[in-house]
Amino acid sequence: MSMYQFPQYCWRCALVVLLALTLYGWGMEPAQALLRQHHDSPSVLRYHSQVSIKDEFGYAWQIP
């Protein structure tokens, strides 16, 4: 591989990776969560998720 071909090779690899990640992202389903806002102190807000979502392995996820 010559010195001129190496940058082209890197750009092509980066493009393939970007394309693969983009196509993989299209397979993801959107998720929604209901958040509640709590005052821990006058200047500190805390958010709590009221909904948990299970993934394909059965694990429950919440937004902290």
Beta strands, then each sheet from edge to edge (+ up, - down):
strand 1: 35-41
strand 2: 44-49
strand 3: 53-54
strand 4: 60-61
sheet 1: 1+ 2-
sheet 2: 3+ 4-
end
